[in-house]
Amino acid sequence: MTAAAIVLGALLAVGVVVLVALPFLREPVVSDDRLDAPSEAEERRLELVEERDRTLAALKELEFDHRTGKIGDDDYRELLPPLRQAAARALRALEPDQEIAVTRRAGVEEVQPKH
Amino acid sequence: MAELGRAALVLSLGLSVYALVAGAVAAHRNLRRLSTSARNALFCSFASTLVAAAVLASALVRHDFSFAYVAEHTDRNLSTPYALSAFWGGQEGSLLLWLLVLTGFGSLAVFLNRRLLRDLTAWVVPVLGGIGTFFAFMLVAVSSPFGTQTAPLDGAGLVASLQNPYMVAHPPMLYLGYVGLSIPFAFAAGALLSGNTDERWIVATRRWTLVAWTFLGFGQLLGAHWAYVEVGWGGYYAWDPVENAALMPWLAATAFLHSVMIQERKGMLKVWNMVLVALAFELSILGTFLTRSGVVNSIHSFAKSPIGGWFLAFLVISSLFSVALILWRLPLLKAKTKLESALSREATFLYNNLLLVALCLTILWGVLFPIVTQLVKGEQRTIGRPYYDFFLRAFGLPLLFLMGIGPLIAWRKTSLRALARTLFWPIVVTIACGVALVFVGAGSSTPGIIAYSFSAFVLATIVLEFVRGTRATGSLFVLIGRNRRRYGGYIVHAAIVLLAIGIAGSSAYGANVEQRLTRGQSVTVDGYTLTNRGIIQRTTIRAKETRVLLDVRGPWKGQIQTGSNQFFNPPEPAQEVAIKTNWLRAEDLYVIADEVHPATGIVYVQILVKPLVNLIWIAGIVFLLGSGVALWPDAREQRRLVTRLAPARA
C-alpha cells in the first residue's frame, strides 16, 4: 500500500468518524433530545391542509374541465356545490380568516358566507 | 491502491450497518442526535463508496492489471471511454455502481428533505442503510472488485459487443433507474414505519420516481438501439429475460405514476400505491438476480456466480418485509373517498393500472416459467415470442386506447353526452386514418391497422387537449407552465404513440428475405435490388474484418458493406450489419451476412426492410422532452409545499 493510499485512507476514516460523531460533539449534553415529530394536533392540521389543497385543486380542475368542454353544464352544477362546501369546511377548520381569500385564489366565483 | 478501495468498501459497509441499526433505534426511541448521526453515516457511506469507485476507475484508466478485475475486463488497446465503461462491464463493478448510485441518491433525497420531513427521514435512513448494507456486504465478502494478482502483460479485453457507444450509456442509465426506485420504496417504507401515511412521502418522492422511471425507460430504448445496430439479428427487443427484467419495474412504476395522482386528488388507492412502489423495487432486485445468477438462459446473462443465492435471499427478505409492513399499517391506509363514477378520469387511471400490472405480471410469469418448470419437472422450458406478442397486443392495444380516452374525461364524472361531444373530432380523425390506411394497403395486418388507428386517436386527443387548454388559458406557455406534470405527461404519451407506430410498422409490415448470392448475382426486396460485388478481408489491430460489398439500386442508391469481425482479445466473433436509413420512405434497409465464403465468393444474406423503425428512436427523444417538462421545477408548487409543511418544522 502506497503512502498516498495510507494517508487518503486515514483521512477518510478520521473524517467519517468526526462527521458521524458530530451531533454528540456539538451537543454533549442536551435538555431535549427528542426528534421533533409532529404532535397529534400538527398531524390533524396536516390532514386538514391536505384536504384543503385537495378540494381546492379539485375545484380548479372542475373549472378547467368545464371551460374546456369536458364537463357539461348539468354535471358542473351538480358537482360544484359539494366541492365548495368541502373546501369551505377545510378552510374554516384551518384558519377561518383565510377562507374567502384562498377560495377566490382557487378561481371560484362565489364563496360560502363566513359564520 | 487496491487496499484503499477495499478499506473504503469496508468503511462503507460499517457506515451502512450503523445507518441501519442506529437509525432504527433513533427513530424508534425518538432520539434526535442519534438520528442525525445515522443520517451523517449515510452521507459518509456515499463519500466512502465514491473513494472506492474512484480507485477502480483510476485503475481502469491506467490499465493497472494488478487489479484482477481490470485484467479480466480490459486490455491495453482499449480506449479510455471503453476502459471506463468496463466499470459496469463485469459483475463486481456493476455492484459497486449499484452501491454508489444508491448511497448517492439516498443521501441527496434525505438531505433535501431533512428539515421538512424530519420525522419521515428518520425512518428512511435505516431503510436505505439496510439496502446499502446488503450491497456493501456483497462487495466486501462475496464479489470484490479489488482482488489483486501479479500483473500480466495484457488484459483479457472487453467483450466485443460492449465496445459500442450505446453500451457506454445503456447500463448506467438502467442502474440509475433500478436504484432510483429504491428512493420511493425507502420513503414509502419510512411512512409506514413512522405511521405517518399522509401524502408527504409521495410529494417528497414524486420527482425521484419520475427521474428513475425516465432513466429506466430511456435506458431500455438505448439498449434496444444497441441490439438493433450491434447484435445483428434485425430486431431491437427479443423478450429476453434480462430485457424483460428492466421492462417489468418500468411498467410497475408507470402504473404508480398514474395511480398516485388518484391518491393526491381523492385520497384513494393508498394500499395499491404502496404495493406498486414495493413491486417496482422488488422487480429491480429481481432483474439483478436474473442477470447475475444464471438461473435463466439469456444473451445478457453472465457466467453463473455465487451472488445469485444472496440476491434471492435479499429478494425474499425485502418482499416479506414489504408485505408485513403494508399488512401492519393497513388500518392507516383506508381510502377517504370512493370512486364516484365508472366514467371518470380516475376510473380510466384505474383501468390503465389494471392493464399495466396485468402486462407486468404476465411478463413475470414468462420470465419465471423456466425456473418453475425446472423445479417441477426437472427440465427448463421457455416461453417464446408468440406468448409475449399475444399479451402485448391483448393489454397494449386497450392501454393505447385508454391513453387517448383518459385525457378527454373529466375528474369525478362525465356524462355520456359531454364525452360524445369531446370525442367527436378524435373519432373522425381515427376513422379517416383507418380508411386511408386500408386504401394505401396497410390492411394486411389487423393488429397493425388497429395500432395505427388507436395511435391516430391518441395523437388527435393530445392535440385537442393542447388546443382547448391554450384557448382556455390564452397561451400555450401559461398552459404548460401551470400544469407541467399533465402536459409533460401528454408529451410522453405522444412518445409512446410514436413507439407503438414504430413497433407496429417494423414488425407488421416489414419485408424479410434470405438469399444465397454468388458474385455478381442480384436479389430484389421491396424495390431494393442488391448485387454481390465481392468479399474483402482486412486485419486491424483489434480484429480480422470480413465484408461483403453490395451494390444497391432502387429507392436508395449506393454501396453497403456487411459482414463480421473476429476479435483477437477476447477472441470472439461479432456481427457487423449494414443499415441504410431512407428518410423519404421512412424505412431502414437492414442487411445481415449470415455466412460468407471468401474462397468462392458466395454469401448468404438476410435482407430486411423495416418501415417506420426510426420512429422508435425518435420516440426516445420525445420521451425525454416530456419527462423534462414534467420534471421542471415549479416554484409555485415548492412555495405551496413549504407553506403547507412549515409548522411541522417548528
Interface residues (C-beta under 8 A of the other chain):
Chain A: M1 T2 A5 L8 G9 L12 A13 G15 V16 L19 V20 A21 L22 P23 F24 E27 V30 D32 D33 R34 L35 D36 A37 P38 E42 E43 R45 L46 E47 V49 E50 D53 R54 A57 A58 E61 L62 F64 D65 R67 T68 G69 K70 I71 G72 D74 D75 L79
Chain B: M1 E3 L4 A7 A8 L11 L15 Y18 A26 A27 N30 L31 R32 R33 L34 S35 T36 S37 N40 A41 F43 C44 A47 S48 V51 R118 D119 A122 S194 N196 D198 E199 R200 E264 R265 K266 G267 L408 I409 A410 W411 R412 K413 T414 S415 R417 A418 R421 T422 E465 R468 G469 R471 A472 R640 R644 L645 P647 A648 R649 A650
